[in-house]
Amino acid sequence: MSTMGKLQIMLLLLIAAFSGCSESDEREYMGKNSIYIRTEGDPVILAMDNEPLKATLMLIRAYDKDVSLEIDVKYLTEGVENLVTVNPAVVTIPAGEKSVDFEIISNDKEGVEDKVYLEIGVKYPLPEADMGKVEEVLRVVVKPYMEAEDLTEEQQALLEGYKAKGLDLSKWIGVIPVRVSVEVPPTDGLESLINGMKKVYTGKTVITLSEDATAEQPILKMTNNPMGLTEFMYDMLRKETVENDMFWYYDPGEGMVNPYMAMMELIGLSKTTLETFEMTLDNIRVDFPQSGVSNVAFLGERPDIWDETELITIVPFAYDYSAWNRLKEILDAGDNELAQEYVEYGATLDPTQYLFYSGIDEDYWEDGNWIEPQGILTGNKLTFQFNFDHYNAGGYSIIRVEYTLSE
């Protein structure tokens, strides 16, 4: 772990030591009863799907009576309204309970041309006098119809050649359903991940034949939502940066500058700024099958952020993050010394500085979470397993991905 990460752990321990609330007995907590809205899955709705996004509204403590709250939908993207329906629109938490589930459903199956961002909260006034504000709204993205890319005649010929050799990749070209399992270990360096995080969710990925594919080496490329991880990675990046309240928004003292906040001001970035974040994954190398099983190689190398002469082995996602693009444009121009100073201090938005912090081909963490990176194609299933970590990680996360074609 980095020196910065160790300092963050010390600060969090100090905060815990001086906390006035007992974690062992919630009845001792007499402060405001705050509200949290979360989802265990991917906070994504595909406009073309009928599958709802399942969410949960939670309180810190229960009441001795039923409590009803009206769900509020705030559209962050201008010019959009009535895109989703909440069911039920008014949720009721039964007496003695602290949570209630509800669903968010797409109304528009065709009309969404670009991503739409919205926040799911609660309408005011709140029904109980001791209720605090909504401490955590659910940020949701509604995505448009996903389409497969057209293949060239050369690519179609390659697919026919693979099929003649016993590898039918044509059925894997298109919009493919995916199931993702993610286990993030407790992370003392980030307040939002102190208890870790587990997610199991479904989604879709657009897969095509890579431009680098040859007759001897079939290569796939994931052009939209690779491994089903785009929103997960963006969430982790936000947790490390603009949502890192303790270490990105600290008071530097009179006459001093907080480089993180100064950098954000320089490029017009805030927690609520609507940014875009996309990923792709190329060079997914599929072997011709042996006894019906094809090994799939998907790892690549990247310079270590602490020593660019050293390479680490990771899943080589390519990132396109609008906030980083703006900052990088200023840095590349070379005429803003302050921007360079901010980045040298650590105030960067480069996704590669935060995502896949360590190599995953060996057990660098030695925390018991390492798994052998593996990709296998057999029949109607394409599966991957690999580790992941991030800048302030407390160890390896475990990611399992499964693509399954309908029979």
N, C-alpha and C positions, 0 to 999 in steps of 0.2 A: 504493500500500500504506500501511496505517496506521503510525503511529509505533511502536505495540506490535509490529506485524509486523516492522519493521526491527530492533527490539531483539532479537526472537526469533531472527532470522537471525544476528545477531552472536554470540549465545550458542551457537547450533548450530555456527558456525564455530570458536569457541573449543574446544568439545568435540571437534570433529573434529581440531583441531590437537594436542590432548593425548592423543588415543586411542592406546593401546598396540598396536593390531592393524594389520597391513598389509592393505589391501583388495586389493592387487595380487597377493598370494600367500597363499592360504588355508592353506598348509602351515605358515606361521609362527604361526598361531593355535593355541595349545595349551590354551585354557580349556575349560570345559564345552561339550559338544556339545548345544546346546539344540534343542528340538523346536518346530515351528510347524505349525499345521493351518489351511489356508485353502481358499477356493473362488474360482474365477475368475468365477462367476456370482452371482446374487442368493441370499443365504442364506435362502431361503424354500422350504418344501415345502407344496404345496396338498394337503390331506388327501384330496381327491376324485380326485387325479391318480395315475397309475401312473409318471409320469416321476420318476426319482431325482434327488437333488441330488449332483452330483459334487464330491468334495473331494480334497485332496492333503495328505499328511503329509510334511514336509520336515525335514532335518537341516542343520546348518551345514557339516559335512564328512562324507565317505563313510568306510565301513569296508572292510577288505579281506576281509570275509566277509558272508554273508547275515545280516541282523538282523531279527527279528520282534517286533512290538509289538501288544498287544491294545487295540483302540479302546474307549474308555469313553464312555457316554452318560449325562449328568447332567441330570435333569429339574429345571428351575428353577421350573416351575409346580407348585404343590402338588396332590397327589391324582392325578397322572398317571404312568403307567408303561407300558412295552411299546408305545409309540405308533409307534416307528420301528425298523427293522432296519438294521444296518450290514453291508455286503457288500463284501469279506470282513470278518468280525469280528476276525480276526488278519491284519494286513498284514505283508508281508515286503519289506524293501528289499534288492535284490540287491547283492552285493559290488561296490564301486566306484561305486554310485549314491547319490544324496542324497535321493531322493523316491520316493513310491509313491502311486498313486491308489486311491480307494475310493468307494463309493456309500452314500447314506443314503436309505432308502425308507420311505414311509408304510405302516403296517399297517392303519390305521383309515380307511375311506373315507366314513363317515357320522357317527361318534359325536363328532367334535370340534365343540363348540358355540362355543368362543372360542379366541383365540390361545393356543398353548402354546409356551413358550420352553424351549430346552435347549442344553446345551453339549457339544460333541464334543471329547474329550481322549484321554488315554492312561492305561491302568491301571498302577498301581505294584505292585511295584518294577520299575524299568526294567532292561532286560537287560544293559546295559553300565555299568561303574563310572564311566566318564567322561561319562555322559549327564547333562545338566542337567535342570532342570524343563521342563515344557511352557510355553514363553514366550508362546505365542499359541494359545488354544483357539478353536474355531469356534463362534460363537453363532448358533443357527438358530431360526427361528420357523416353527411349523407352523400354517397358517391353515385355518379351517373352510371348508365349502362356500360358494362365492360365488354369490349369487342376484341376478338383476336385479330392479329395483324395478317394481312394477305401475304402469302408466300410467293416467291419468284418461281419461274419455271425451273431454275437450277435447284432451288430448295426442294421443290416437289420431286424432281428427279432423284435427289439424294434420299428422300424418304422412301421412294420406291426401291432404291438400291438396298437400303437398310432392311426393308421388309423381306427382300429376297434372301437376305442373310439371316433371317429369323428374328429381327428386331423391328416390331411395328411401332414406330414413334408417332405415326399420324394421329392416333387416338389421343395422344398427349399434347397435341397442338390445339390451342383454344383457351376457353375460360374453364378452368378446372377447379372443382371444389376442394377445400383443404380443411383439415382439422389440426389445431395447434394446441400444444400443452407447454406451459411455461412455469417454471419454479424459480423464483428469485429469492435467495437467502436473505436473512436479516442483514440490514445495511446500516451500521451505526453512523456512517458518514453522511447519510441523508435522512432527515427527520421523516420524510414521507415513506421511507422503506425500512424503518426501524424494526417492524414486525415481518418484513419480507412480503412476498406477494406470490399468489398462485392463480393462474388463469388457464381455463380450457375453453376454447371457442372455435367457431367455424368461420370460414370466409371463402374467398375465391382468388385465384391467381391467373394471370394471363401468361401462357407459355407459348413460345415459338421456337423455331430452329435458329440457332445462332448463325450469324454471318461468317463465323470462323469454322463452321462444320465442314468436314471433308468426307469423302467416300470411306476413308479408313477410320475416321474418328467422329462419331455422332456427338454433337454438342447442342445442348438446349440453352435457352435464355428465358429468364422470367422478367417480363417487361412491366408488369403491374402487380403490386403487392407480393413481392417475392417471399416465398416461404410463409406467406400469410402474416408477415411481421412488420409491415410498414407503420401501422398506428402504434404498435407496441414499442418500436424503436423510437418513434417520435415522442411518445410519452416518456421514455427513459431519458431522452435528450432534454426535454423540458424540465424533468425533475432535477437534472444535473445543472441546469442553467437558469432560465427565467423563473422557474418555480422553486429555486433553491433559496428560500427566504432568509435563512440564517447567514449564508456566506456570500450571497450576491447583493444583499441589500443592507449591509452593516453600516453603521455610522462611523465614518473615518476620523471624526474629530474636527475641531475648528481649524480651518485653513488647509485641510487635507482633502484628497480626492479618492473616492471609491472608484477604482478603474472599471469594475463591472457595470455600475450604474452610468458612468461616463460613456462607456462604449455603447450601452443601450441607447442613451440619449443621442449619441452621434448618428446612429443609423435608424432612429425612430422605432425602437423595439420596446415592447412591454408585454406583460402577461396576457393582455387582451388583444394584442395586435394579431390580425389574421395573416398568418404565414402559410406557405406551402412547403410540404416535405414529401418527397418521393424517393423511391429506391428501385434499383434494378439489380439483377444478378445474372451475369454471363458466365460462360465457360463451365457449364455443368456437363461434364464428360461422361457419357454413357457407354459402358462396354457392351460388346455383343454377348448375348446370353450363353451361359454354360449351365446345362441342365435346367433351363427355364429361368435362371436368375442372372440379372445384370448388376454388376457393381457400378455405382455412380460416384464419381469424384467431383467435389464441389469446393474444396478449400483453395485458398490462394495466400499470397504473402503481401505484407505491407511493412514499411519502415516503422521501427519502434519509435514512439513519440519522444522518448528520452535519449535515444541514440540512433540517428537515422542511418548509421552504417550497419546496424543490425536489423534483420528482418524477423517478423513474427508471423505465424501461420494463423489465419482467421477465415471466416466466411467473408469473401471480398465484395460485399454489397457496395454499389455506387450510390452515393447520396446526392440529392439536389434539394438544398434547404435555402429558401428565399432570404432569410435573415443573414445567413453566412455568405450568400452571394453578394449582398450589399456591402458587408464588411470587407470581404475579399477584394471587391472592386476598389475600395478606398486604399487598401494595403498595396494592391498591385500598382496603383497610380504612383505610389512612393512619395507623395508630397504632403502627407499628414503624419508628422512625427509623433503626435499624441496617440493616434490610433495604433501605431507600432508599439509604443510604450505600454498601452493597455494590454495588447496581446502578449507581449513579452512577460507581463506580470501574470498572465493566465486568463485574461478576460477575452476568450475566443469563443466562437460559435461553430468552429469546424467539427462536424460530427465525428471525424476519425480521432479526435482528441478525447472523446468521451465513450464511444461505443467500440466494443472489442478492445479493451485496454490491454489485455494479456493474450499471449498465444494460447491456442486450444488443442494443439497437436500433442502436447505433453501436460502432465499435471503440475503446472507452475504454482497453483495455490496450495496443493496438498491439504485440501479441506474435506476430502471424502466425497466431493460432488463431481469429480472428473469422470467423463464417459468417453469412450472411443468414438471419434467422429465417424459417422457411417451413412452411406446412401445406398439404397437397394431398390431395384425395380424388378418386380415379379408379378406376372399376370396383370391384374387391374389395380395394383397398389405401387405407389412410389413413396418411399419413406426416408426420412432423414432424422438423425439425432446428432446433437453437438452442444458444446458449452458456449457460454457468452458471459462477459463481465463488462463493467463500466468503470468510469474514473474513480468513484467513491465506493466501489463494490466491497462487500464483505466476504466474497468468495465467488465461485462459479455458479451461474444460473444454468439450469438444465432445460434445453428446448428439444421437443419432439414434434415432428411435422409429418402428417400423413395425407397423401392425395389418394383418393379412391374413385375410380370410374364406375358408373352404373353398369350393371350386367347387361 
